Amino acid sequence: MKIEELRAFLTDRIRMETDFSQTDQNKGFSPPPIEKPVPRGAKTYQLPAWESAVQFETKDLIDLIAKRKSVRLFSSQSVTLEELSFLLWATQGVRERAPYAVLRHVPSAGNRHSFETYLCIRDVVSLPQGIYRYLPLSHTLVFIYTPDNLEKALNLATLGQSFVGKAPLTFVWSTIPYRMEWRYAKASHKVIAMDAGHLCQNLYLAAGAIGCGTCAIGAYHQDYMDELIQVDGKDEFVVYLAPVGQLR
Ligand SMILES: Cc1cc2nc3c(=O)[nH]c(=O)nc-3n(C[C@H](O)[C@H](O)[C@H](O)COP(=O)(O)O)c2cc1C
């Protein structure tokens, strides 16, 4: 393909992807819910205030950015509920509930926030092992179920990256693409991928602020991961993972 043809091709694509005249939003459809409902009878856990988990001064931020790195070896220490509360606050927590929208600590294209946060909990103080989902509006966890062997399931689902299954907990982010498609149609998939980066970067920095570490995980088996958190792989599917633990 000649350079002029390539330029014309890309220009056409960008034009196609930024034509929002036919989106569901512009057709007048209501926006999809910003949070999945809690199944009837499900057990929920209100998260504690997170402030006590963080010993922080403004200048520490420079240090955190300079020292950020992927951590794949964790100490055998349990993660506390206050620490988990802080990490959830930093990655998907609600900053402000305006009449027209819910604003969070990470940016999102069109403020659409297409993600749900699941947690594979192995060793968090006061929480039984299992799979949980975060409810940002109430800063609560909802328990989903306990897999037979969480460590083995995570090991398989991350293609043998055994440090993931050994971590005290693992963040698993899924997307519900329609939340974005409602507004951005074909441009959605690009911005969902962009949004995912913000989640994980905040997790790296927030983990560093409490003496923990994490590692972005993009290599995983799509069907196994979707099955582990019990999503259908179509209207909702896993996009990113990040195990967390105290530094050794
Ligand atoms: C999108 C993405 C996917 C990644 N997937 C994996 C992964 O599956 N396994 C892993 O061990 N590290 C993974 N990483 C971490 C990178 O290997 C790591 O960021 C890189 O080696 C640089 O090291 P640093 O984060 O310590 O600077 C991923 C990072 C990103 C941004």
PDBQT file of the ligand as one rigid body, heavy atoms in Angstrom, charges set to zero:
ROOT
HETATM    1  C1  LIG A 301      -0.752  -4.486  29.002  1.00  0.00    +0.000 C 
HETATM    2  C2  LIG A 301       0.290  -5.195  29.854  1.00  0.00    +0.000 A 
HETATM    3  C3  LIG A 301       0.273  -6.577  29.958  1.00  0.00    +0.000 A 
HETATM    4  C4  LIG A 301       1.194  -7.237  30.775  1.00  0.00    +0.000 A 
HETATM    5  N1  LIG A 301       1.099  -8.597  30.936  1.00  0.00    +0.000 NA
HETATM    6  C5  LIG A 301       1.968  -9.246  31.772  1.00  0.00    +0.000 A 
HETATM    7  C6  LIG A 301       1.824 -10.651  32.027  1.00  0.00    +0.000 A 
HETATM    8  O1  LIG A 301       0.915 -11.315  31.537  1.00  0.00    +0.000 OA
HETATM    9  N2  LIG A 301       2.724 -11.248  32.867  1.00  0.00    +0.000 N 
HETATM   10  C7  LIG A 301       3.736 -10.538  33.488  1.00  0.00    +0.000 A 
HETATM   11  O2  LIG A 301       4.503 -11.144  34.249  1.00  0.00    +0.000 OA
HETATM   12  N3  LIG A 301       3.867  -9.203  33.268  1.00  0.00    +0.000 NA
HETATM   13  C8  LIG A 301       3.017  -8.540  32.441  1.00  0.00    +0.000 A 
HETATM   14  N4  LIG A 301       3.119  -7.177  32.263  1.00  0.00    +0.000 N 
HETATM   15  C9  LIG A 301       4.172  -6.409  32.989  1.00  0.00    +0.000 C 
HETATM   16  C10 LIG A 301       5.333  -6.060  32.064  1.00  0.00    +0.000 C 
HETATM   17  O3  LIG A 301       6.094  -7.221  31.767  1.00  0.00    +0.000 OA
HETATM   18  C11 LIG A 301       6.186  -5.002  32.752  1.00  0.00    +0.000 C 
HETATM   19  O4  LIG A 301       5.424  -3.808  32.916  1.00  0.00    +0.000 OA
HETATM   20  C12 LIG A 301       7.446  -4.700  31.953  1.00  0.00    +0.000 C 
HETATM   21  O5  LIG A 301       8.308  -5.824  31.924  1.00  0.00    +0.000 OA
HETATM   22  C13 LIG A 301       8.232  -3.526  32.538  1.00  0.00    +0.000 C 
HETATM   23  O6  LIG A 301       8.558  -3.774  33.897  1.00  0.00    +0.000 OA
HETATM   24  P1  LIG A 301       8.107  -2.730  35.041  1.00  0.00    +0.000 P 
HETATM   25  O7  LIG A 301       6.573  -2.737  35.088  1.00  0.00    +0.000 OA
HETATM   26  O8  LIG A 301       8.695  -3.275  36.303  1.00  0.00    +0.000 OA
HETATM   27  O9  LIG A 301       8.618  -1.393  34.646  1.00  0.00    +0.000 OA
HETATM   28  C14 LIG A 301       2.203  -6.494  31.456  1.00  0.00    +0.000 A 
HETATM   29  C15 LIG A 301       2.226  -5.103  31.331  1.00  0.00    +0.000 A 
HETATM   30  C16 LIG A 301       1.273  -4.448  30.563  1.00  0.00    +0.000 A 
HETATM   31  C17 LIG A 301       1.289  -2.931  30.504  1.00  0.00    +0.000 C 
ENDROOT
TORSDOF 0
